[in-house]
Amino acid sequence: FNISTGKAKKVLYTLIEKILSYFTDKIILISEAEYTDAIQRKICNPKKLVQINNGVDLELYKSDTDNNFKKSIGIPEDVKVVGMCCRLTKQKQPVNFVKIAKKVTSNYEKCVFLLVGDGELMDSVKEQIKIEKLEDKFITVGWQKETSKYINVFDVGVLTSGWEGFGLSLVEYMASGKPVVASAVDGIPYVVRNNKDGVLVNPENL
C-alpha cells in the first residue's frame, strides 16, 4: 500500500486485498508496520492477521571483518567499506546510493562503496557511477548466493528504500555487527532503532 504510485492504484490494491480476504483463513504480515497498516485500512477481521517477522541464520554472519575475502575482491585492508545489499529496483532507489558515495568520498578518500545485487536499474546505477566519476570508488558484484560473505566485509550497511515492509538486509547487517544507515520509512523503524542500532534518515535527505 505504501509503494510509490498514484492514489487510484493504492485504493484499487486496498480493495483487492479486502475482497481476497474473504477467501483466506489467515493473512501473514512480515512486520509490525504491515500489521498496523492492515488494521488502519480495515483489510479484514483482525483475527485473520498473523505477524511473523523475518529472520536470518546468525551462524552465517561475523562481527569481525573478513580481511582475506576483502582482499580477494580487490579492497585493501585499510580501506573502509560502505555497502548495500538489495534488488536494484525503484523501491530500493539504488541510484541514491551512488549519490551518497559522491558526498562521502569528497570528504573521506579511504573508502569504497560495495553494491551487492542486480535488477532493472543496474544500467542506471552504472551510468550514475560514470557521471559522478566514481569508477575507482565503486564495486558492483551483481547477484550473489552467499551475500553474508560480502556483508561481513562492510563497515557500514546502507539501505536507501523509498518504501519497505521490513528490510531483511538490515537484519543481516546487524547480525554481522555493522552500523546501519537507512531510510526512515514504513517497517524500517520497527527493525532499526534510530541512534541505537543505526541512523534513520528521511529518504529525501539520503
N, C-alpha and C positions, 0 to 999 in steps of 0.2 A: 504493500500500500504506500510505501514511502519512496518508491522509485521515482526518478526524475522524469515525469511525464505530465501530460495535461490533466486538468481536473476531471474531465469527462471520462478518461480512461480509468482514473482512480475510482470513480463512482461505479463504473462498469465492473472492475475487478472485485470491488466490495460486494456488489450484487451477486456476482457469480459465486463467490465464497459462501454467501448466505444461502443461496439455492442449493449448492452442493452439500452444505452441512446437514441437510435433511436426509441425505443418503449415506451418512457416515456414522460410525459408532463413537469414534474419537478423532480429535484434531490435535496433532502433536506440534508444539511450538518449541523453537530451539533457544529461546531466551526470555527473560522477564519482560523485555521491551515488546516482543511479539505478543506475549500473553496479555500485557496491558492494552496493547493496541486492539487486539481482538475483542476484549471486553468493552473498550470505549466505542468501537464500531458496531457492537452488538451482533457479531457474526453468528453466534449460536448460543444455546443454553450453556452457561459457564461450566456445567457438569461434564460437558463433552471435551473441554480443553485440558490437555495434559502438557506440562512443561518438562522437557528433557534436554538439559544443557549439553552442548558438545563437549568432548573430552579428547585428550591425546595420550599416547603411550609415553609416560615420563622417562622410561628407560632409554629412549632414543636421543634425549637431549642432555647436553653437558653445559655446566656453567663456565668451565674453563675453555678458552678459545683453542680450537684445534689448529695449531700453527702449521702442522705438516700439510693438512688439507688446504689451508690458506695459501701456502706457498705453491701447492700443486695447481691452483687456479690463477697463478700469476700475481698474487698480492704479497708484498713484502711484510715481514713480521711486525715492523714498527709502524705500519700504516693502519689507521682506524677504518673500520668498515661500517657504512650505513646501508642497511639492507631492507628490501621489501620483497615479500613472497606473496604472489596473488595471480589471479587471472587478469590479463591485460584487456579489460573491458571498460565501458563507460562508467559502470558502477564504481570501479576501483580508482579511476582518474589517474592512471599511471604517468601521464604527461606532466602532472603536477609534481611527481617525484623528481623528474628531471629539472624542473624549475627550482625545486628546493635545493638540488645538488649545485646549481649555479650560485645560489645565495651562499651556501655553506662554504664551497670551495673558494669563493672570493675572499673569505676571511680566514680559512683554515686549509692549508695546502696538503697536509699529510693525511689525506683520507681518500677513500674511493667509495663509489656507490654501486651496490650489487643488486641487480634485479633478477629474481627467480620467478619464472612463469612465462606464459605466452598467451596469445589471443589476437583478436582482430585489430587491436591498437598497437601491435608491435612495430609496424612500419611508422606510425605516428611518433612513437617513442624514439625510434632511431633517428627520425628526421629532426626531432627536437634536440637530441644529443648533438647533432651536427650544427644546428642553429646556435646552440649555446657553446659550441666548441669544447665539448666535454669528452671527446673520444678517449683521452688518456686518463679520465677520472671515472669512467662508467663501464661496468661489465654487465652484459645480459647473457644469461645461460639457458634461457628457454625452459620448457617443461623438464622437471626432474622427479624421478620416483622417490629418491631419498632426500627430501627437502631439509630434513633435520641436519644433514652434513653442512649445508650452506648456512642455515640459521645459527649453527654452533660457532661460526666464524664472525657473525655480526657483532658489532659493538653497540649498535642501536638498531632496533627494529621499527620500521615505519609502516603505517597503513593510511592511505590518502582517500579512503572511500567517501563517496557522496551520500551513500545510504548503506546500511549494514544491519542485518538481523542479529548477527552475533559477532563475527570476526574471528574465525578459528585460528588464523595465523597469529593473532595477538596472544592467544593461549600458548601457542608454540614458542613465540618469542620469550614469554615469561617463564615457560618451562625450562628454557635454556638460560634463564637468569639475566636476560637482556632488558635494559630500559626501553620503554616504548614511547613513540610519538605518534599520535593517531587523531583522526577526525572525531570530534565530539558529536556523533550522530547516532540516533536510534539505539541499537543494542550495545554499542561500544562502551558507553559509560557504566553499563552493568558488568562489563568484563574488566575494564581498566579503571581503577580509582585515580582520579586526577591528582597529581602531585604525590601519589603514594606508589603506584605501580608504574607510572609514567606520566606523560604530559598530554592532555587532550586539548585540541585546538579547533576553533571554528573552521570548517572546510574552506571558507573564503579567505582565511588568513594563512593557509598552508603554502 
